[in-house]
């Protein structure tokens, strides 16, 4: 797979870069370290943000803004008349393929358009391949790495190692495999409760089948797998009666019309007493079914429900009612949105808090959530309870004759479901259930007496026949109930089994994936262990402080320890290391991981990563990058682009900028209204830009470019003729860079004059010292460098440009040894 170097970047109208009609244009080399220097406020951060935006479509600094701050209004430069940002990058493949050019435009409405001037078929997809965690690194990234929690650090590191998708998948699996979430989402408890209720119905139907089969046939029902056979036996037993043959002959039990049989008996032998006997038998059957409820089990359930209500009430007492819950929920919506920026102020009364208002709201809402969970537990217990079945059966039983207006189950169901049922209501329900259950034995005794009396008064044949028919009908009903309940239980169990299998599968998958992800991450950490420790040692020049990354076995946590701290072992890096040491550790880890990466970007952009370093450690880091990590120095090396405003580094950049393995750019300008340019954009281009601006009367816009042109030309003289400069040359006041250069030139000329080695012609020396330098000092340095208040004029600035051009010529000679004669720079002030 091709990997890509960053070859060129063009910016117009984005963030601090205005450059209307004249884009900031920076080229980078793949075989050298690239540096871009600018003092604060000149646009260096805009370069980093432009790369971040073109690759990821966002800017972290703006992402942190609240909605009411309208972050979308700050992508385009606010002084660009077109209110449009254009960023274009060119990327060069490391395998010699064609350069890929991608252009991203953003208008004032926030619309982003991605195209490819080079003709790439999927520019958006191509940019996505560049979106790797190591490609764009800034000071905030490094400083947060140590300060983050072990969990967040572990996730950040996963992205750095190219394992972000694995980390995301692990998190997703952990969410869906959470036991509590699965039980709720999959309704496992609800299904289990439904199955328990259905199983009770099966057992009740089976008990009725056994009882009625014995009463019809005089035989026990021994094998529930032979119910069809037993149904046939019931039909045959009833069919032996001559009176019933025409109603039963050749019919299965389910096809028998028992109402028609009853009418036939009534017609044949007639009488209200027979009907009363039938009713008595029916009542006895119903009462015996009611008596089958287990009072002890019901009592245990009632105690559990009362306990849950008491626990719920304790939780409820810690809250302040529904209105406050709505208030807290609304407040959470407000503080969680982008419209509320102050987390220490109440959004309702705007009072100030010492602690986080969002944390307070979350705590309050958690109490409501715990109360709701307890209420749900209460409803689930009630819904599947034997007590509810018992109360339901008693209230709808005709034999008890409970009037509809006196039934409490419906209201109790509603109260239980809402979670608002009180202990008093439950106590009343317990009392009512006991009252109904107490009625059953008395009514059963009376029904048996009535049946016995009627049997004595009716002919034996009629009594027996009536009983057999009624028991046959009850067997039929019980059989239908049993079959229906079994089918329902099987369906419910199948649904539960599928969900339980899913629960088992996803739990095992989560566990195995987590273990595999942890193992892979550990392997990656081990793979860079020696590299990051070596880099850390090279940067900080210490051998008795050894960092160590430790990945937890069962979590994503990444701990940072010191395996050696001046002889002591396994100590906290965060507690002991100063800021520069912590950041050096983070940089070492990130760069070691980047060197092992094989993603599409083969470049690393570092923005102000040495802010906490002293000069020595900055030097060691730069040398590490230049000599060991940069492409061409290392077969697996990367292209490095270093952005900095640190004056300590500028001297280093200037020193290395003239060598083959370092490519340096320096930004100057007047953002956000004016242009930002760099010296590598060419002296002629700078000069032409100044001339055009002065011609248009835009003197304030021309001033910083004049300064940039002066500094470029003076430093060009210094480099070309090898004029020595002081060690602190680059870190002096940047406003005095022109005077610093002039001073260095004057000192060098004076030194060679005194030594008698000056190669310049007398007129050249006279023009430099007596004409050009005084003109530049009087017309530029005395105003700009000293902060003078008087404004420039176009003729004065044009005169400065002419003087520096003429001064530059004083350090050249006509080489007559070639044909035609060539104008060349002196090798030094003492040699052609």
N, C-alpha and C positions, 0 to 999 in steps of 0.2 A: 504494500500500500504506500502511495506517495505521501510524504510529509512535506510541510510547507514552511518556507522562510517568509518573513515579512519584508517586502521589497520597497514599498512606497506607501505613503499616507498623504492624502489631500483632504483639507478641511475648509469649509466655508459656512459661516452662519450658524455654527454649533457652539453652544455654551459661551465661553469667553472669547471665542474666535469669531470676529466679524469678517474681516478680509473680503468685503463685498467686491466681486469681480476679480479678485486677486487671491485665490486660495492659498492657505499655508500648505506648502509642498515640501515634505521631508522624505528623503531617500535613506534606506538602510542597507547595510552590507551583510551578506550571509557569512562571510569569512572573516569578520572582525567584530569586536565588541562595539556596540553603538551606544553613544551617550547623548542625551539632550539636556542642556543646562538652561535654566532661566531663573531669574530672581523671583521672589514671591509676587503673585499678581500678574504675571506676564502670559500665562496660558498653558503652563506645563500640565496642570491637572486636566485641562480640557483635552489634551492629547490622549491621556490615559482614559478619560471618560468616553472619548470618541471611539476608541478601540473597544471598550466595554460595551458601548451601545451598539456598534455595528455587529458584534458577535452575539450578544445576549438579548439585545432589544430593550435594555433597561440601564439605569444608573443607580447604584446603591445609595448614594447621597440623597437623590430625589425620592427613592423608595421609602426613605425614613421620614419624609415629610407627611404631615396630616393632610387630609382631603381639603380642609379649608385653606391650606396654604397653596393649593393648586399647583402641585409639582409639574403637571403637564405643560405649564406656561414657561418652564425654565429650560427646556431642551434647546429651542432655537434661540440664537443670539437676539437680545431684545433691541438692538440698534441696527439690525440688518433690515433694510427697507422691504425686502421680499418676504420677511418672516418665514424663512425656509432654511433648513439645514441640509448640507450635502457633505457626505463623507465617502471617500473612495479609497479602497485599499488594493494593492497589487501583491499577490502572493506567488512566490516562485517555488515550484516543486523541487525536492532534493534529488530527484532522479533524472533531471535534465528535460522534463516535459515543458509544455507551454505555460506561460505566466497566466494566472487567473486574476481577473479584475472584477471586483464587486463594488457596486455603488448603492449606498443607502441614502434615501431622502426622507425627510420628515417635514411636514407642513405645520402651520400654526394650529391646525385642528387636531394634531396628534397622529395624522395618518402616516404610516411608515411604508415606503415602497423600496423593494429590493430588486435590483437589476444587475446584469453582468455585461459590461461593455465588451468583454472578451468572448462572450457567447456561451458561457457555462449554462448547461441546460437546467440546473436546479440550484440557483444561487442561495436560496433560503436553506436548503438541505446542506449545502457546502458550509455555510456559516455555522450550522449546528454542529458539524464535525469539529469545528475549531473551539467550541465551547467546553474547554477542559479547565479543571480547577487550577492547574499550574501555570496556564498561559499568561494570566494577568494577575499580578500580585502587588499589593500595596502595603503600606505600613500598618493599616488597620487590620488587614488579614493576619499578619504575623503577630501583632500584639494581642489579638483576640484568641489566637491558638492556645496560648498558655493560660489566659484568663478564663476561658470557657470552662463549663462543667465537663467532667470526663466523658459524659454521654455526647454532648455537642461536639467536643473535640474528636471523639471517635467517628462521628458522622462526617465532620469536615475532612478528616484524614481519609475516610473511605472514598470521598470524592477525589481527593488528591491522588490516591492510588489507582484511580480509574474504576473504583468499585461502588460508585454512587448508586447505580441501578440495583446492585445486590443489596446495598443498605436500604434502599427504598422498598425493595421487595420484602426484606426481612421485617421492616416496620409494618408493612401492610399485613403480612402473615401474622404478626404478633397481635395486631388489632383484631383481625377476624377470628383468631384462635383463643381470644380471651374468654375464659369459662363463663363469666357473668354475662358478657355481651352475647355469646352464643346461646346461652339459656334463654335470654330475652328475645334475641332476634329470631331464633328458630322455634320459639314457643315450646321448648322441651318440657317445661314444668306443666304447661297447660295441657299438652298432649298426654303426659303421664297421669294427670288428674282425670282427664276424660277416659283414659283406659281403665283406671281404677273404678270409676263409676260404672262403666260398661261391664266390667268383670263382676261387679256386685249384681247387676241386672241379670247376667248369665247364671250366676249361682241361685238367685231367687227363682228364675224360670226353671232351672234344673230341679230345685226342691219341689216346685209345683208339679212338674212332670212326674217325679217319683211318687208323690202323694196321690195324684189322680190316677196314675196307671195302676197302682195297687188297689184303689177303690173300684175301678172298672173291671179289672181282670182278676184280682185276688192274688197277683204275683208281684214280686219285687222287680224294679227296673235296675238291672245290674250293670249294663254296659251302655254307656252314652254313645258309643259308635254305632249302636243298632237302633237308633231312634226311628228310622223308617220302618223297621220290622215291628217295633213296639206300636207304632201308629196303625199298622195293619191289624195287629192283634186287638187294639181298641175297637177298630171298625168291625172286626169279626165278632167280638164279644157283644157289641150292641146289635149286630145283624142277626144274632140267634133268636131275637125276640120277633115273633110273627108279625106283631103290629108295626114293627119298624123296617121290615125287610124291603118294602118298596122304596123306602128313602135311603137305604144303605147298600142295596145290592149292586155290586160291581164298582162302588165308588171308593176313592181314596179318602182318607180322613179330611184332607184339606178341601175336598169337594162336597162334604156333607153339610146340608143346611139344617143346623140344629134348631133354628126358629120354626122351620116347617115340621120337624119332629115333635116339638112341643105342642104345636097346634094339633097334630094328629092325636097325641095323647089326650089333649084336652077334649077333642071331639069324641074320642072313643070312650073315655071314662069320666070326662068333664069334672067341674067343681072348682070352687075358689080355694078349697083347702089344698088341692094339689099345687095350685099356683103359689100358695103361701109356703108350702114345703120347698118348692123350687127356690123361692126367695131366701128362705132360711139357710138352705144349703149354700147359696151364693154368698150370703153374709158371713157364714162360718169360714168359707174359703178366704174371703177378703180379710177377715179379722185375724185369721191364722197367719196370713202373709204379713200383716202389720205387727203381729206379736214376734215375728222372726227378727226384727231389728234388735241389735245388740246394745243394750243400755250402757254397758260399761265402756264400750268403744266410743259411744256418743258422748259420754261424760268426759272422757279424755280429750276429745276434740273441743268440747265447750271450754275446758280449762285452757287449752292452747290458744283458742281465739281470744279469751279474756286477757291472757298474758300478752298477746300481740297488741291488743288495744291499749293496754297499760304502757307498753314500750313506745307505741306510736304517740300516745299522749305526752310522754316525757319529751320526745323529740319535738312534738308540736309546741310544747310550752316554751322551747327555745326560739321559736319563730314568733312572728307578729301578725299572722293571718294572711288571707288571700290578697288583700289590698297592698300590703307591703311586699308580698312576693311579686306582684305585678310591677310595683315601683322599682324593686331591685332588678327585675328583668329588663325594664325599660332603661334603667341606669346602666346596666351592663351593655346594652345595645349602644348607648351613647359613648361610654368610655372605650368600648372596643372598636368604635368606628374612627374614622380619620378626622371627625369634626371636633374631637375633644383632645387637646394636646397636653393638658396638665393632669398627671396621674395623682397629684397630691391635693386636688381640689374637687369638692363635691359638685356634680353637674346640676343638682337641684337648687341648693342654697348658696353655692359657690364659696362655702367655708373651706379653709385650708386644713389639711390633714398632715400629721407628721409621718404617717405611713401611707402606703399605696391604697388609693380608693378602689382600684380594680381588685386588689387582693381582698379588701374588706367585703366588697360585693360578692366575690366568688365564695368567700366563707359563708356569708349569709344564705346564698342560694344553695350551697351544699347541704345546709340544714334542712331546707325545704325538700331537696332531692332525697335525703335520707328518710324523711317523713313519708314521701311518696313511695319509696321502695318498701317501707314497712306496710303501708296501706295496700300495695300490690300483693305483698306476701299474704296479708290477711284475706284478700279477695280470693287468691288462688287456693288457700286452705279451705275456705268456706265452699267454693264452687265444687270441689271434689269430695266434700265431707259426707260421711254416712248420716250425720245429723241433718244436713239439708235434705237428703233423700227421705229420711224418716219423717221430717216435718212436712215435706211435699206429699208423701204418701198418705199421711193422716188427714191433711187438709182437703185432699181431693177425693178421699174415700167416701162413697155414697153412704156406706153403713154408719159413718160417724155423723153425717148430716151437718157438716160445718158450713154455715152460710157464707156466701162470697164476701160479704162486707166484714166478716169476722176473720178472714184469712190474712195472715201477716207475712207470708213468704215473699210475695211480690215486692212489697216495700222493703223487706229485709234484704232481698237481693240487690235492690237499688242502692241502699245505704252501704252494703258491703262493697259493692263495685266502686262506689265513689270514695270509699275509704273514710267516710264521715260517721260510720256507725259508732254509737256510744256504748259504754259499758252498761248503762241503764237499759238501753234497747236490747242488748244481748241478754241481760238478766231477765227481762220480760219475755224474750223469746224462749229462754230455757224453761221458764215457768209454764209458758203456753205449751211447749212440747211435752213437758211432764204431765200436764193436765190431759192432753189428748192421749198420751200413752197409757195413762191411768184408766181411761174409759174403755180401752180395748178388752181387758180381762172380764170386766162386768158385762159388756155387750156380748162377748163371746159366750159367756155362761148363759145369758138369756137366750141367745140364738140356738144353742144346743138344746136347752129346755124346750124351746118352741118347736124345734125339729123333732124331738122325742115325742112330744105331745101329738103333733100332726101325724107322725108315723103310726101312733097307736090308734088314731081315729080313721086313717085311710087303709084300704085293703093293702095287704103286704105286697102284692104284685105291683100295685101302682106306686107304692113307696120306693120299692127297689128299682123300678123302671125309671122313675123320676130322678132318683139319685144317680143312677148309671148315666143317664143322658146328660145331666148337669156336669158330672165329673168328666164325661167324654168331651163336652164342650170346653171345659177348663183345660183339659189335656191339649186339645187342639190350640187354644189360645196360648198356652204356655210353650207349646212346640214352636209356634210362629214367633213368639217373643224370644225364645232361645236361639232360633236360627238367625233372626234379625240381629240380635245382640252379638252373636258370634261373628257374623259378617262384619258388623260395625267395629268390633274389637280387632279383627284381622286387618281391616283397612287402617285403623288408627295405629296399630302396632307396626304396620308396614311403613306408614309415614314417619313414625318415631324411629324405626330402625334405619331408614334412609338418612335421617338427620343425625342420628347417633353415629352412623358410619362416617358421615361427613365430618362430624365433630372429631372423631378419632383420627380420620385421615388428615384434616387440616392441622390438628394438634401435632401429629407426628411429622407432617410436612414442615411446620413451623420450627419444630425442634431440630429436625435434620438440617433444614436450610440454615438455621441460625448457627449450628455447629460447623457446617461447611463454610459459611461466610466468615465465621471467626477463624477457622483454620486457614482459609485463603488470606485473610487480612494479616494473620500472624506470619504467614509465609512471606507476604510482601514486606512486612516490617523487618523480618530477619534478612530479607534480600537487600535492604538498604541500611542495615544496622552499621556495618563497618564504614559505609560512605558518609552517613550523616555525622557519625562520631569523629571521623577524620576531618570533615569540613569544619565542624565546630572547633576542633583543636587548632586548625589552620587559621581560623578567623580570630579566635580569642587568645591564641598562643598560650594555652594552659594544658597541662597534662594530668593534673590531679583533681580536675573537675570533669567527671564523665557522665553525660546524660544517658538516660535509658527509657525507651518507650515500652510500656507494658499493656498489652491488650487483654481485657478480662475474658475468661473462658465462656461465661454464660450471658454476657451482656456486650453491648457495643462500646462500652467505656474504654477510653484510652487514657491511661495514667502516665504522667511524666515524672520520673524519679531521677535521683542522682545515685548511680550505682557506686560512685566514688566521689566523696567530697572531702578532699584533704585527708584521706584515710578513713573517713566514716562512710558507712554503707546505707543504701536504701533510704534516702532522705527525700523530702518534698522539694522538687525543683522550684515550684511556685513560691514556696515559703523562703527559700534561701537565695535564689538568683536575683540580681538586680535587673533593671529593665533591659539594659544593653545585652546582658548575658541571656535573658529569656528570648529576646528577639533574635539573637544570633543562633540560638537553638532552633527556633521556628524556621529561620531562613535555611539552616542546614538541612532540616527535615524536608522542607518543601523542595529545595534544589536537588537533594538526593533522590526524592521520589520523581521529580521531573526528569532527571537523567535516565531513569529506568522506564519512563513512559514511552509508549509507541503510538500515541494518538496523532491525529492529523497536524496539529500545530508543532512545528519544530522551533518555536521561539518562546522566549519568556520575557515579558515586559515587567520591569521592577520600578515602582513609583515610590520615591522617597523612603526606601526601605532601611536606610542607614541613619534615620533621624536621631536615634538614641545612641549612636556610636560616636566615639571620639575619633580623632584623625587616624590614629594607628590602626584601629580595628576596621575603619573604612578602607584603608589601604590594603589590609590583609584580605578583605572580602573582594575588592576589585582585582587584586592579583590572583586570587583563587579562581575567579571567573575567567580572567584573561589567559591564565596559563594552564588550567586544568579542565574547565567546563565548556569553554567556547568551542563552537564548531571549527574544525580544522586542527585545533589543538588536541581534540579528543574525537575518536572515530564515532562515538555515540553522542558527541557534544551538541549543544543547542545554540541557537542565535540569541544573544542577550541584547536587550534594549533597556538602558538605564536612564530613568528620568529623575532629575534632582534639582533642587534649588539651594543645595548646601554649598556655601562658599569654600569649605574645606576640600570638597571634591573637585571644584572647578579647576584648581591648579593641576590636580592629577589628570583631569580630562584634557586640559590644554597641553600638558606634557606628552600624553600618549596620543593626542589627536593627530600628530604629524607622522605617526608610525603606521606600518602596514596592517597591524592587528587591532587597530582602534580607529573608529570613525566617530568624530565628534561634531555635534551641532549645538549652536547657541542661539536661543531665542531672544528677540528684543521687539519692542513695539509698544503700543498704547491701547491694550484691550480695556474694556470690552467694546469701545466705540471705534478705535482705530485698527490698523492692521497689526498682525504679528508676523514677523519674518525671521529667517535664520540666515546665518552667514553663508551656509552652503547653497542657498538659493542663488548665489553668484553676485559678485560686486557690481557687474554691469546691470543686473536686474534691480538691485537696490538703488543704484544711481538713477536709472530710468524712472523708477517709482518716485524718487524724491523730486526729480525734475517735473514729472507730471503733476504731483501734488502742489508744488510751488507755483506752477503755471496756473493751476486752478484756484490759487489763493488759499489752499488748505494747509496753512503753516503749522498749526498744532498737530495735524496728522503727520506732517513731514518730519517734525523734530525727532521723534524716537528713531526714525529710519536714518536720519542724518547721523545720529549717535551710533547706530548699528554699523553704518558704512564707515565711519571714522574708526571705530574699534576694529573692524575687519581689516581695513587698509593698514593701520598701524601695527596690528598683530601680524599681518602678512609681511611687513618690513622686518619685524623682529625675527620671524621664523626664517625668512629667506636669507638674511645676512647673519643669522646666528648671534643676535644680540642677547647677552645674558640679562636675566631679570632676577630681582630679589626672591627669596623663598616665599615671602608673604604677598607676592605680586597679585595672585588671583583672589586672595581673601580680603584685600583692602576694600574700602567702600566702593561698591560697583559704580556709583555715580562719578567716581574719579578715575575710571579705567582709562579714559583718554589721556588725562594728565599723567597717570602712572606710566603709560606707554611712552609719552613724550619725555618724561624724566629718564626712563631707561635708555632711550635713544641718545639723549644729550650726554648722559654719564658715559655711555660706551664710546661716543665720538671723542669726548674729552680725554678718556683714558688712552685711546689709540693715538691721539694727537701728541699727548705727553710722551708716549712710548716711541713716537716716530714711526708707527707702523700703519697709519691710516692710509687706505688705498683710494679714498674718495678724492676727486679733484677739488681744488681750492674753491672754485665757484660753487660746486655742489655743497660743500661744507658751509659756505657763506649763505647760500640760499636756504639751506635747512635751518641753520641757527639764527639767522638775522631776518629771514623773511617768512618762511612757511610756519615755523613753530610759533613765532609771535602772533601771526595772524590767527592761527587756530586758537591760541590761548586767549587772545583778546576778544575774538568773536564767538568763541564757543565755551571754552573752559571757564572763563570768568562769569559767564551767565549760567550755563547748565550745571556744571560740576559743583559750583559754589552755591547753587540754589538762588541765583539772582532773580529779582522780580521783574526786571524789564523784559519785554517780549522780543522775539526775533522778528526780522523782516526777511522777505524772500531774497532780496539782493545779498544780504549778509550771509544767509545760509548757502546761496549759490557760490559766494566767495569762499566759504569754508570748503565746499566740495572741490572747487578748483585748486585750492591750496593743498589739500591732501593728495590730489592727483599729481600735482607738480612735485610735491615732496617725495612721493613714491618714485618718480622718475630720477630723483637725485641718487637713488641707491642702485641705479642701473648704468651700464656702459655699452658702447657700440663694439660688438665683437667683429673685428675686421678679418679674423682668421677664416671666416666662412663666407661663402658667396651665395646669395647677397648678404650684406652686412646685417647682423641680427642684434636686436636690443636684448640684453641679458642682465639678470640680477648679479650683483657681486656675490661671491661665495661667502664672504665675511667682510668685516670692515678692514681686514688686512690682506685680503686675497681676492683676485679675480677668478 
